[in-house]
Amino acid sequence: MAAEGSKPVRIGLLGRGTVGGAFAELVESRADAVEAATGRRPEISGVLTRSEGDFGAILERSDLIVELIGGTDPARQYAIDAMRAGRPLVTANKQLLAQHGDELFGIARESGVQLRFEAAVAGVIPIVRTIQESFGATEIDKVFGIVNGTTNFILSEMASTGAGYDEVLGRAQELGYAEADPTDDVNGADAAAKMAILARLAFHTPITLDEVPFEGIESIQPDDLAYAKELGLSLKLLGVAERVDGGVSVRVFPCFLYPGHPLAPIEGPFNAVMVEAPEITEVTMSGPGAGGLQTASAVLGDVVSVIAGEVPVHETRERLPVVRDVASSFYLYLEVADRPGVLARIATLLGDHGISVKSFVQRGIGDDARLVMVVHQCLESRFAAAVEGLAELDDMRGPPRSIRVIEEQF
Ligand SMILES: NC(=O)c1ccc[n+]([C@@H]2O[C@H](COP(=O)([O-])OP(=O)(O)OC[C@H]3O[C@@H](n4cnc5c(N)ncnc54)[C@H](OP(=O)(O)O)[C@@H]3O)[C@@H](O)[C@H]2O)c1
């Protein structure tokens, strides 16, 4: 944004809910600090909600627009109109960017305005700025982490208390860590939208939301967490975006981690993101995953950046192929009849699919036994075929359950 002496920066605020309300207060309480950092004082020049304000009039008297409405309609149109009118745009809206990234980045480029969206991904962690600026000339191999605080809180509570998913979800709702309708958080869709954005930034390729398969945590059993503890594992909902065989793979799935992993100690409603590249080895950042004040502070950080100077507008380069079948290690839970030969039959079937067992726990319950194992890395399609074969064995007393495991040692 061009320096204009000591003229205030007029901010048009779209949405004054949880984040917008906190942002309006922060603009007032931190106006001196913003002025000291940038030479210009911020002020809210107009507010649009469902019951107040007129977008056209707000646009007219604003130097930049902050969109905190959420969703894509009417947020998308306001974002387009603002940028086409030459106003930089700051937003916390992951859906907007995950679904309409190509269009919005294109308009920002054509209009020569900044589009900032730090608060849309991984809460307060400055991962967007880090990828775009600090690692702007780095060939990133992999970005991954815990990008949904709700699910991290639920999994941490299930592991520490032994309580079931439904009970812990209720507690998360009481504490304000989960929304009344938690569907998009717990089924992985929210994390998928964030990973689509991170993958686009890290690999300069136009990944869209429908190219990000996601699995959630709804069917995780307290048993899985208890057995995993015996194997020294902790469970997280991970988003992973990585280069694979000349293409990219972007996915969200629940996943066990070994104790030395930098993401293993991240508990409660926190987020953490790791970036890997040959020249940086690996960088990990963690922080609160959401919250009105926390998100508003990330939005204000973007406003400071917009006022302070230009940043290259995000550009996509080549479209990289999306790789669907990647290699993973797995935790496998089997309930089987406790009779002679069952272990040999299971080992043979796994061996026939080229799958080898890394660690193993057995517990008897009456005539049945529970077998819990971690298998070494193999192609996911191969593992799925083996699980299908196991499910058909007469020895099975229930459907096999499997969860991915990150084997990487740190
Ligand atoms: N809450 C968090 O912790 C968090 C964290 C990260 C990112 N975000 C993102 O931040 C954004 C805002 O979230 P929030 O939690 O602050 O939402 P919210 O509390 O529901 O507030 C939404 C605001 O937008 C206004 N609004 C809704 N539809 C509108 C329309 N058609 N026209 C004009 N105004 C409209 C609402 O107006 P009324 O006041 O009239 O209802 C309200 O002021 C979302 O994109 C969200 O994903 C939130």
The ligand as an SDF file (V2000), in Angstrom:
LIG
                    3D

 48 52  0  0  0  0  0  0  0  0999 V2000
  -14.1480  -18.1640   15.1310 N   0  0  0  0  0  0  0  0  0  0  0  0
  -12.8930  -18.5940   14.9900 C   0  0  0  0  0  0  0  0  0  0  0  0
  -12.2300  -18.9840   15.9720 O   0  0  0  0  0  0  0  0  0  0  0  0
  -12.2410  -18.5620   13.6230 C   0  0  0  0  0  0  0  0  0  0  0  0
  -10.9260  -19.0500   13.4800 C   0  0  0  0  0  0  0  0  0  0  0  0
  -10.3080  -18.9880   12.2290 C   0  0  0  0  0  0  0  0  0  0  0  0
  -11.0020  -18.4750   11.1500 C   0  0  0  0  0  0  0  0  0  0  0  0
  -12.2900  -18.0410   11.3120 N   0  0  0  0  0  0  0  0  0  0  0  0
  -12.9660  -17.4980   10.1370 C   0  0  0  0  0  0  0  0  0  0  0  0
  -13.3350  -16.1440   10.3840 O   0  0  0  0  0  0  0  0  0  0  0  0
  -14.5270  -15.8280    9.6630 C   0  0  0  0  0  0  0  0  0  0  0  0
  -15.5620  -15.2590   10.6230 C   0  0  0  0  0  0  0  0  0  0  0  0
  -15.8580  -16.2180   11.6040 O   0  0  0  0  0  0  0  0  0  0  0  0
  -16.6880  -15.8490   12.9370 P   0  0  0  0  0  0  0  0  0  0  0  0
  -16.5050  -17.0020   13.8640 O   0  0  0  0  0  0  0  0  0  0  0  0
  -16.3440  -14.4680   13.3980 O   0  0  0  0  0  0  0  0  0  0  0  0
  -18.1860  -15.8460   12.3460 O   0  0  0  0  0  0  0  0  0  0  0  0
  -19.5140  -15.2720   13.0580 P   0  0  0  0  0  0  0  0  0  0  0  0
  -19.2880  -15.0970   14.5190 O   0  0  0  0  0  0  0  0  0  0  0  0
  -20.6350  -16.1030   12.5860 O   0  0  0  0  0  0  0  0  0  0  0  0
  -19.6670  -13.7960   12.4300 O   0  0  0  0  0  0  0  0  0  0  0  0
  -20.0350  -13.5920   11.0880 C   0  0  0  0  0  0  0  0  0  0  0  0
  -20.3160  -12.1170   10.8640 C   0  0  0  0  0  0  0  0  0  0  0  0
  -20.6180  -11.9490    9.4770 O   0  0  0  0  0  0  0  0  0  0  0  0
  -21.8830  -11.3190    9.3380 C   0  0  0  0  0  0  0  0  0  0  0  0
  -22.5940  -11.8350    8.1790 N   0  0  0  0  0  0  0  0  0  0  0  0
  -23.0400  -13.1140    7.9780 C   0  0  0  0  0  0  0  0  0  0  0  0
  -23.6540  -13.2060    6.7830 N   0  0  0  0  0  0  0  0  0  0  0  0
  -23.6290  -11.9590    6.2540 C   0  0  0  0  0  0  0  0  0  0  0  0
  -24.1390  -11.4010    5.0570 C   0  0  0  0  0  0  0  0  0  0  0  0
  -24.7990  -12.1490    4.1540 N   0  0  0  0  0  0  0  0  0  0  0  0
  -23.9190  -10.0840    4.8170 N   0  0  0  0  0  0  0  0  0  0  0  0
  -23.2660   -9.3130    5.7160 C   0  0  0  0  0  0  0  0  0  0  0  0
  -22.7710   -9.7980    6.8780 N   0  0  0  0  0  0  0  0  0  0  0  0
  -22.9520  -11.0960    7.1370 C   0  0  0  0  0  0  0  0  0  0  0  0
  -22.6310  -11.6250   10.6030 C   0  0  0  0  0  0  0  0  0  0  0  0
  -23.6130  -10.6410   10.7280 O   0  0  0  0  0  0  0  0  0  0  0  0
  -24.6380  -10.5720   11.9840 P   0  0  0  0  0  0  0  0  0  0  0  0
  -23.7960   -9.9700   13.0790 O   0  0  0  0  0  0  0  0  0  0  0  0
  -25.6900   -9.6480   11.5110 O   0  0  0  0  0  0  0  0  0  0  0  0
  -25.0770  -11.9470   12.2470 O   0  0  0  0  0  0  0  0  0  0  0  0
  -21.5100  -11.5640   11.6390 C   0  0  0  0  0  0  0  0  0  0  0  0
  -21.2740  -10.2260   12.0420 O   0  0  0  0  0  0  0  0  0  0  0  0
  -14.9460  -17.1410    8.9770 C   0  0  0  0  0  0  0  0  0  0  0  0
  -14.4530  -17.1710    7.6710 O   0  0  0  0  0  0  0  0  0  0  0  0
  -14.2610  -18.2020    9.8160 C   0  0  0  0  0  0  0  0  0  0  0  0
  -14.0090  -19.3980    9.1040 O   0  0  0  0  0  0  0  0  0  0  0  0
  -12.9190  -18.0660   12.5260 C   0  0  0  0  0  0  0  0  0  0  0  0
  1  2  1  0
  2  3  2  0
  2  4  1  0
  4  5  1  0
  4 48  2  0
  5  6  2  0
  6  7  1  0
  7  8  2  0
  8  9  1  0
  8 48  1  0
  9 10  1  0
  9 46  1  0
 10 11  1  0
 11 12  1  0
 11 44  1  0
 12 13  1  0
 13 14  1  0
 14 15  2  0
 14 16  1  0
 14 17  1  0
 17 18  1  0
 18 19  2  0
 18 20  1  0
 18 21  1  0
 21 22  1  0
 22 23  1  0
 23 24  1  0
 23 42  1  0
 24 25  1  0
 25 26  1  0
 25 36  1  0
 26 27  1  0
 26 35  1  0
 27 28  2  0
 28 29  1  0
 29 30  1  0
 29 35  2  0
 30 31  1  0
 30 32  2  0
 32 33  1  0
 33 34  2  0
 34 35  1  0
 36 37  1  0
 36 42  1  0
 37 38  1  0
 38 39  2  0
 38 40  1  0
 38 41  1  0
 42 43  1  0
 44 45  1  0
 44 46  1  0
 46 47  1  0
M  CHG  2   8   1  16  -1
M  END
$$$$
